[in-house]
Amino acid sequence: MIMFSYCQGTSMIVASLLLILEEEESFWVMCAIVEDLLPALYYTTTLIGVKADQQVLQTVLGNCLPGICQLLRLHDIELSLITVNWFLTLFSNVVNFKVLLRIWDLLFFEGSIILFQITIGLLKSKEPLLKTLDNSADIFNALSNIPGNISNIKELFQVCFEVCPEITDEKIEALRRRYLGYLMADGGALVPNINSSTNLPKQHLNRRQIRKSRSIMQVLLFGDEINEDNSKVILKCKNIRQTEFLVDLREAIMQVSRHFVFVDPKLSNFSLKPDYTKESHSRDLETYANVSRNKKRRAKALLDFERHDDDELGFRKNDIITIISRKDEHCWVGELNGLSGWFPAKFVELLDERSKQYSIAGDDSISETITDLVRGTLCPAIKQVLEHGMKRPSFLGGPCHPWLFIEEAAMTEVERDYSSVYSRLMLCKTYRLDEDGKVLTPEELLYRCIQCINQSHDAAGCQMDVKLRSLVCLGLNEQALHLWLELLCCSDQVVKKWYQPWSFVCSPGWVQVKCELRVLSQFPFNLNPDWELPPKKENTQTLKAGVRDMLVKHHLFSWDL
């Protein structure tokens, strides 16, 4: 599978190709460059492939031109700032067009090793000039101008092959595997053995061969000719798909985790590596029930409130206020930036900080990025894991969706002691017991979340995909998504009804998925489960009436009310 994203370097290459080739020929040549000539991940959003090549170039430069390497180190010049453009564009925007065609002739014949040989040759040809310069800016400018000053391509080729005789494809590939593995490991990718090429992305496009499904008539007339070879192919395809699902899920989790660390550096001490030990499962419930000892509640401002008197507390929208007193239903007392005072209770929203500290990185009302990452990247990855191996209905048009399985599994778990669970849910709802502590078990919490989603989403006519995404958001808010997965997969009777034996949910593979999802339980999410519902008409009169009641109660009214 080739990973490819837009990059400005590709536009320069295509523009040069279109000068000498037709559109279709240019397209296929560009395909050959991406799929065959260059290593994997060259033109992706992270540019991880070209970053690895820059580290390879530093190693090769130290072996072939130690003098220039020492000069760059002395003046603290990062060569990759210059050469990364050479590699991305294959020299198409830095050399004369006639010189470019000669370089490309060797590139298409020898492969990407030419990029390193040409770069070393360019630096070697200007080594005497570079050693005469003693200013970092002059050296940097001289390095940048080297390709544009090349006119004699024969001399350049001669210098390249004289200086770099020990550069071989095997050495370059070995260095690429090493540095690419380091970069992928730093980014959180699954690379168990950095020195093993089998764990790194494929260098070529591998088209999977899947046997075409046979019609009912063919099966009736000729029988189901599934021999041993065909069964092995089918099993291999299933294994490939399972691996792809896990990689997609892991990458989605890492994108969400990196977002938190980037936006809120205080969260950088959290571990992004899943814990696969047996002991980790025994600690899950204890961690879930562990509520912070800090009993002070905090709230987020929903709109601006201007301070007029000394006993009032002014704030702006999205400010985080520490609640001091909530004795009055309409008027609360809080503290912000060392100032304390009263404010209308309807102007703020209490934060759920049980076992977590609020962070704007996980608040979808402030950060649109977290919405895209969770609903657009993480939820589809979770859905394809849940859909893998689901039994299709025997009759045409029957529904088959993970949401139906989740509903049935949650109901089965609750039915064992339904009266007790119902009483606990009513007590929590009436007395708000779950505001300060995690009173409900994961099973009860899952059941309540499903009921709330059905009640709100059915009224809006939402599809099951929307319900599933909303449930994932609630699971992240409650830090219980991995516990819910364990609960669903351990409901043996329902699992056997809905899933094939080789599916994730029915096989021990769900344990790995749970460990991956556990990483997200460290981060404080504050996602709105109704984000995809149609916007409700704001009833400004209700808010005004509530404020009026509060002002009248505290004798703060004027006759204008």
Secondary structure, 3 states (H helix, E strand, C coil): CCCCCCCHHHHHHHHHHHCCCCHHHHHHHHHHHHHHHCCCCCCCCCCHHHHHHHHHHHHHHHHHCHHHHHHHHHCCCCCHHHHHHHHHHCCCCCCCHHHHHHHHHHHHHHCCHHHHHHHHHHHHHCHHHHHHCCCHHHHHHHHHHCHHHCCCHHHHHHHHHHHCCCCCHHHHHHHHHHHHHHHHHHCCCCCCCCCCHHHCCCCCCCCCCCCCCCCHHHHHHHCCCCCHHHHHHHHHHHHHHHHHHHHHHHHHHHHHHHHHHHHCHHHCCCCCCCCCCHHHHHCHHHHHHCCCCCCCCEEEECCCECCCCCCECCECCCCEEEEEECCCCCEEEEEECCEEEEEEHHHEEECCCCCCCCCHHHECCCCHHHHHHHHHHHHHHHHHHHHCCECCCCCCCCCCCHHHHHHHHHHHHHHCCHHHHHHHHHHHHHHCHHHCCCCCCHHHHHHHHHHHHHHHHHHCCCCHHHHHHHHHHHHHHCCCHHHHHHHHHCCHHHHHHHECCCCCCCCCHHHHHHHHHHHHHHCCCECCCCCCCCCCCCCHHHHHHHHHHHHHHCCCCCCCC
